[in-house]
Amino acid sequence: MTAHGLESKYDRLIANAKRVAAAKAIVVHPCDETSLRGAVEAAKTGIIKPILVGPAAKINNVAREHTVRYTELSARPFKEFWR
């Protein structure tokens, strides 16, 4: 809800997305706070089941630096997807 009590288009989108099964989503190179936090928060709300693809060390550093907890997710290297 917004400050005026009106539902935003994003609130409606999220509510509709919660009505169906979470979609698998590949999140490539979530090596900044916004990308990583967005994937983690979407997973927590049940909208997506993210597969994080990128350098695990870099993703872990971003998570640690910005206190993003993603213990239920794992980072997978690019080479698994470049066959």
C-alpha positions as CSV (number, residue, x, y, z in Angstrom):
1,M,0.0,0.0,0.0
2,T,1.1,3.5,-0.6
3,A,1.0,6.3,1.9
4,H,-2.4,7.3,0.5
5,G,-3.9,3.9,1.0
6,L,-4.0,3.2,-2.8
7,E,-2.5,0.0,-4.2
8,S,0.3,0.7,-6.6
9,K,0.8,-1.2,-9.8
10,Y,3.8,-3.0,-8.2
11,D,1.7,-4.1,-5.3
12,R,-0.8,-5.6,-7.7
13,L,1.9,-7.2,-9.7
14,I,3.4,-8.9,-6.7
15,A,0.1,-10.0,-5.4
16,N,-0.7,-11.6,-8.7
17,A,2.7,-13.2,-8.9
18,K,2.1,-14.8,-5.5
19,R,-1.0,-16.6,-6.8
20,V,1.0,-18.8,-9.0
21,A,4.0,-21.1,-8.5
22,A,7.4,-19.4,-8.2
23,A,9.2,-19.3,-11.5
24,K,12.8,-20.4,-11.9
25,A,14.9,-17.4,-12.8
26,I,18.6,-17.2,-13.7
27,V,20.1,-14.1,-12.2
28,V,23.3,-13.5,-14.0
29,H,26.2,-11.7,-12.3
30,P,24.4,-10.4,-9.2
31,C,27.6,-8.7,-8.1
32,D,26.1,-5.4,-6.8
33,E,23.8,-4.8,-3.8
34,T,20.7,-4.0,-5.9
35,S,20.9,-7.1,-8.1
36,L,21.6,-9.5,-5.2
37,R,19.1,-8.0,-2.8
38,G,16.4,-8.0,-5.5
39,A,16.9,-11.7,-6.2
40,V,16.9,-12.6,-2.5
41,E,13.9,-10.5,-1.7
42,A,11.9,-11.9,-4.6
43,A,12.8,-15.4,-3.5
44,K,11.7,-14.6,0.1
45,T,8.3,-13.5,-1.2
46,G,7.9,-16.6,-3.2
47,I,7.8,-15.0,-6.6
48,I,10.9,-16.6,-8.0
49,K,13.4,-19.4,-7.4
50,P,16.6,-17.7,-8.4
51,I,19.7,-19.4,-9.7
52,L,22.6,-17.1,-9.1
53,V,25.2,-17.4,-11.8
54,G,28.5,-15.7,-11.5
55,P,31.7,-15.6,-9.5
56,A,30.8,-17.0,-6.1
57,A,33.6,-15.1,-4.3
58,K,32.4,-11.8,-5.6
59,I,28.8,-12.5,-4.8
60,N,29.7,-13.6,-1.3
61,N,31.7,-10.4,-0.8
62,V,28.8,-8.3,-1.9
63,A,26.5,-10.2,0.4
64,R,28.8,-9.8,3.3
65,E,29.5,-6.1,2.6
66,H,25.8,-5.2,2.4
67,T,24.5,-7.8,4.9
68,V,22.4,-9.7,2.3
69,R,21.6,-13.2,3.6
70,Y,21.1,-15.8,0.9
71,T,22.0,-19.0,2.6
72,E,19.1,-20.9,0.9
73,L,20.6,-19.9,-2.5
74,S,23.9,-20.8,-4.0
75,A,26.1,-19.1,-6.7
76,R,26.9,-21.2,-9.7
77,P,29.9,-20.5,-12.0
78,F,29.3,-19.3,-15.6
79,K,31.0,-22.3,-17.1
80,E,28.1,-24.5,-16.1
81,F,25.9,-22.6,-18.5
82,W,28.4,-22.2,-21.4
83,R,28.5,-25.7,-22.8
